[in-house]
């Protein structure tokens, strides 16, 4: 896989982890997530 795709996936994962709690399985698939207790996420702008 191209390095820019891998880099983009890593940045997207980091963005999601700033405003939510992710639970991953052994092969890095998201199996559960929960929004953190933040009124408005500064990274993505999502409101709770």
Backbone torsions as a table, in degrees:
resi	resn	phi	psi	omega
1	UNK	NA	145.1	-177.6
2	UNK	-68.3	147.9	-175.5
3	UNK	-65.6	-32.3	179.7
4	UNK	-69.5	-30.7	175.4
5	UNK	-68.3	-45.6	178.1
6	UNK	-61.0	-42.5	179.5
7	UNK	-64.2	-41.4	178.5
8	UNK	-64.3	-41.0	177.7
9	UNK	-64.2	-40.1	179.3
10	UNK	-65.4	-42.6	178.7
11	UNK	-64.7	-39.8	178.5
12	UNK	-64.3	-41.3	178.2
13	UNK	-62.5	-43.3	178.7
14	UNK	-63.9	-39.2	178.3
15	UNK	-62.8	-44.4	178.8
16	UNK	-64.3	-36.2	-177.6
17	UNK	-73.0	-17.4	178.4
18	UNK	-73.3	-30.1	-177.1
19	UNK	-116.6	1.4	178.1
20	UNK	-148.2	159.4	177.9
21	UNK	-99.8	116.3	-178.0
22	UNK	-102.8	141.1	172.1
23	UNK	-117.1	122.8	-174.7
24	UNK	-110.2	154.8	174.8
25	UNK	-93.2	-169.0	-173.8
26	UNK	-64.8	-27.6	-178.9
27	UNK	-106.7	25.3	176.1
28	UNK	65.2	29.4	170.7
29	UNK	-89.2	139.2	178.2
30	UNK	-73.6	124.0	178.3
31	UNK	-109.4	-18.6	178.1
32	UNK	-161.2	145.6	174.3
33	UNK	-144.2	156.2	178.3
34	UNK	-146.3	133.6	179.1
35	UNK	-68.3	138.3	175.9
36	UNK	-71.9	162.7	-177.3
37	UNK	-81.1	75.3	179.7
38	UNK	-130.2	135.2	-179.3
39	UNK	-66.4	-52.3	176.6
40	UNK	-135.7	127.3	-179.4
41	UNK	-74.1	128.3	179.8
42	UNK	-74.0	-24.2	-177.9
43	UNK	-76.7	-47.7	-173.4
44	UNK	-114.7	-13.2	178.3
45	UNK	84.2	6.5	179.3
46	UNK	-72.6	138.0	175.8
47	UNK	-102.0	145.5	179.7
48	UNK	-77.6	NA	NA
